[in-house]
């Protein structure tokens, strides 16, 4: 199985701009720029780290669902987010960490077992394995669905 994407960059690093595309066309010339990447700008552009965060959250959530299912637990819902931190290191930049947060509704499961499954999924997801960064994870097992948020954490 292979997946691919492409990038185009026009101009110098500070004033230039680029576009990202995927073969699935989910991204079709999605804009990115210096400011969207290094200045925390949210002006309609993406950046590689945001896409890595989305990939990490998605991969981890699927890995957690698979782990739970393997042990006989069927999650009602899992809401995950990833916060990827880009830091300057010497003369270059490094993705230093990815902090995963997950909230889940899993009938018949206690918080301690949920945490174990969360930790296992964080280590086993292919995106985690790809990253050369510190990976941390925070988990909340929701036992009362009335208190469950409607949006991802």
C-alpha angles and dihedrals in degrees: 000000000000132000127190143191136176139215134204123194125190123192134357123328098260101041101023129095138207146194132224125207135180129204089241087058091230081125110037109175092327106186124242132173146173091268094049089052107036106020102049090246115166097188102135096292130109130208137207094259093053089052091048089051090052091047092048094048092047095045094045093048092052091046090051092049090050092048093049092048092049089059095045101262120125112203116221089203142342123199115191137174134183127208111200117198120208113197135182111248117186106307096341143047130260136190094237101180149355118209114200122200123188135180118189144181108210116163115224096016127114125217096253094054090043090055091050091051090046092052091048092049092048089056097041102046111107094232091055089051090051095052122089092202142096109276121199130175135200119196135194121186108205112213097176110056090199088070093048114117120239093219133054115271 
